[in-house]
Amino acid sequence: MLKRLAPVLVSALAALVPSAASADARVFACEPEWAALAGEIGGDNVVAYSATHGRQDVHYIRARPSLIAQIRRADLVFCSGAELEVGWLPVLMERGARRGVQPGQPGYLMAADHVEVLERPERVDRSLGDIHPSGNPHVHLDPRNVARLAVELTRRLERADPGNAAAYRARLADFQGRWGAAMRRWRARADRLRGMKVVVHHAAWTYLIRWAGLERVATLERTPGVPPTASHLRRLVERARAADAAAILSAPHEPTDAAEWLSERTDIPVVELPFTVGGQEEARDLFALFDVTLALLEKARDRS
């Protein structure tokens, strides 16, 4: 009887254990842009979870039990880095993350470690406000950085899930072809925006401004992370008018009161850009993120 049942039991147990070729790699992404990139490269072989959504300020996230449960299952942690998540990611790593995704391990991928980081401060102290000692972390707003990180992400997925390495490489090649074609289209559109003058609320747009050739003429925040004072805003009225700014750029998670105040006194429109995947309904993936962003900038330029 046992001899007859043995093959059946072996088959049943085998069905409960996924093979290397079919095993999913679980990616814990701190931001929607990195979850979207993991989906592009991983396809059906990856389960990508974003700890935040497109209309949240990533600086201010609580290390909730649900996030701890998600990071506990992760084969790869993929975040912006450069201290963007310093208020909550270390808590998650300490309470839930496995050894293979700890800092220094292959399963720990910080985007800022693999691209050129802008705005590294020469000094850091409290008087300078909420600045990042390692530089500006919002690297995803330059599409060239996304292309570089797709390659690094593929390497990490291959190590986390070697049975699906060929599938990851194939999807990378497909993504590179589509992304390269999109970047050529975006470059032509961005070239026509070159020199467009903008006011920003926070230094979140640095990479987009450099890539698209825009010119930042004023910042609503006198000190990063600190609401602008009335006197600072009054000084900006003449500066923005004199510069002939075409738009006041705003992200979905930023307060709008200062931007609207300045707009009412200068007739410069407030333009809310998606900032990340899901920041606006139309920005449903990485490709749409840049398509929508450029369309909104073009509309503001044509209106000015």
N, C-alpha and C positions, 0 to 999 in steps of 0.2 A: 504493500500500500504506500509506504513512504517513498519507495523507489519511483512509483508512478507519479506521486505528487511532487517530487523534487524539481523536475523540469518546469512544472507549472509555477511553483513558488519562486524559482529563479527568474522566470519571465516577468512575474508580477512585481518583484522587487526591482528589476531593471527598469520597468516602466515608471517607477516612482523616482528614479534618479536620472536627471537629464544628462544627455551625453554632452561632451565638450563642444561638439559642433552645433548643438541646439541651445546651449545654455545662454541665458541673457546676461549681459553686463549691466549692472545698475549704476547709473550716474547720478550723483547728487550735485546739482548745479545751484550755485548761490543766486544767479540771475537768469532771467528768461532767455537772454541772448545765447548763453552757453548751453542751456537745455535745448534750444533750437538747433545749435550746431551739433550737439551730440545726436540729435534725431536725424540730421542730414547724413552724418557719417555712420551712425549705428544702424539706422533702419529698424527692421523688425528684431534685430539681435540686441538692441539696447532698450532699456527702460530708463528714460530720463525724467528726473523730478526736479522742478524748480522751486527753491525755497521761498521765492518772492514772485510777485506778479508785476505786470508792466506799469502799474500806477502807484507803486510803493516807493518810498524813499529807503533805499537799501542801507543807509547809514543807521536807521532806527528800526531794527527788527528784534523781537524777543526770541530767546532760545526756548521755544515752546516744546513740550513733550512730543508733539507730533513731528517736529523737526528732528529731535533726537532719535525717534523711531526710524525715520527715513535714513538718516546718516549711518545708523547702525547696520543697515543692509547694503550700503554702498560699496561698490568695487572701485569707484573713482569719484573723487571730490574735485569739482571743476568750478573755480571762482575767479573773480577779477583780481583779487589780491591788492597789493600796495596799500594795506590797511583799510580798504573800503569796508570790509566785514569784521573789523577788529572788535566791535562791540558785542558780537554774538557768535561768530564762527568758532573762536577758540573754546567757548563753553560747550558747543556741540561736539567738537573734536575730543574734548576731555571726557565728556559724559557718554558718548555713544560710538565714536568712530573706531574701527578696527585698526590694527597695527599697519596694515598695508596701505592705508590712506592717510597716515600721519605725515606731517611735514618731513621732507627728505626722502619719502618713499615714492615709488612710481605711481601710486594711486592718488597722489596729491598734486594737482595741476593748478597753478595760479597763472592766469593769463599775463599779468604784468611782468612775470619772470622771463617771458619769451618774445617780447617786443620792445621797441624803444619807448621808454616812459618819459613824458614831457613834464615840465614844471616841477622839477625836483628842487625843494627849497634849500637855500644856502644856510638858513638857520631855522630852528623850530622853538617857539615859546608860546605861551598862552595869549600874548598880546596880538598874535597873528591870526587868531581865530581857529576855525576847524579846518586845518590844512593837513595833508597827508605827507608824513616825513619821507616816504618813498616816491612821491610824485603823484601826478594825476592818474587815478585808477580807471577812468572811463575809456579804456582803449578800444572798445568795440565800435566806436563811432568813426573809425577809419577802416574802410573795407579791406585795405591791405593787411591790417592786423588780423582780421578774421581769416584771411587766406593762410597766413602763417600758422595761426593756431589750429586750423583744420589739420595741418600736417602733424603737429605735435600731438593733437588729440588722437589721431589715428595710431601713432606709435604707442600711446598709453593704452588704448583699447586692445591693441594686439597683445600687449603684455598681460592685461587683465583677463583676456579671453582668447588665448592663442588658437583655439579650435575654429574661430571665425575670422582669423587674421586676413585670409584672402578676400572675404566679403567686405571687410573694412577697407582694404586697399582699393577694391573695385568701386566702392561708394565714394571714396576720396577722389578717385580719378574722375568720376562722374560729376561730383560737386565742383572740382577744380575747373572742369570744362564750362559748366553753367555759370559759376561765379566769375570766371575770367571774362566771359562774354558780357555778363551784366556789368562788370567793372569798366569795361570799355564804353558801354553806353552811359554809365554814370559819369565817367570822366568827361565825356563830351558835354553833358548837361552841366556839370560842375564848372567847366571852363567858362561857360556863359554866365555863371554867377560870380566869377572872380572879381574881387574888389567890392562886393556888396557889403555895406556897412550895417552892423547889427549891434543891439544892446542885449546883454544877457543878464539873467538873475544871478546865476552861480556859475563857477568855472567848470560846468559839466560839459561844455560844448567844445573844449579845446581841440580835440582830435578832429572833429567834424570841421571846425573853422580852418584848421591847417590844411586838411585834405582838400576841401572845397575852395580854398583861397578866399574865404570871407575875411572881413576886417572887424574885429571887436573894438568898438569906440567907447563903450562904457559898461560898467557892471553895477547892477542894482545893489548888491551886497558890498558895502565898503570893506567889511571884514568877513571872510568866508564863514558861513554857517550862522552869522548874526544878522537879524533883520535890519534893513537899512533905516537910518534915522531920517527924520523929516528934513533936517538941514542938508544931508547928503543928497536926498532926492531933489530938493530945490536946485542944488548946483547942477544936477544932471539934466535939467530941463534945457538950459541953454547949450550945454555940451552936445546933447543929442540932436537938437535943432541945427546947430552949426555944422555938425558932421553929416547932416542929411541922411540919418539912419533910415533904413528901409523896414526894419522890423525889430520888435522886442521879443527875443526868443524865450520860450517857457517850456518846461518839462511838465508832464502830467502830475507829478508829485510835488511840484513847487507851489508855494502860495502865490496868488495872483494879485493881491491888493496893491502892492508897490508897482507892479507892471501896469495895471489898469490906471493907477493914479498918474503915472508918467504918460501913458498913452492919451489920456483925456486932455493933457496940457500940451502935447506936442503933435497930436494926430498921427503918431507912429503906431501902426497896428501891433497888437500882441498876437504872436503866432505860436500856437502850441504845437510843438513837434513831438512825435511819439517817443523819442529817446531810446526805447528798447522794444523788443517784440511784445505785442500786446498793449503797448502804451496808448494806442488807438485801435479801434476795431479793425481798420483796414491793414494795419501793420501786423499781419498774422504770422509772418515768418521773416527770416533775415533778408530775403530779397525784397519783400514788401516794405520792410523797415526803411531801406534806402530809397525805394521808389516813392513812398509817401513823403519822406523827408524832403527829397529834392522837389517834388511837385508843390509842396507848401512853400518852400523857399522861392521857387519860380513865380508862384502866384503873388507873393509879397513883393518881389522885384518888379513885376509888371504893374502892380498897383501903385508903386512909389513914383 
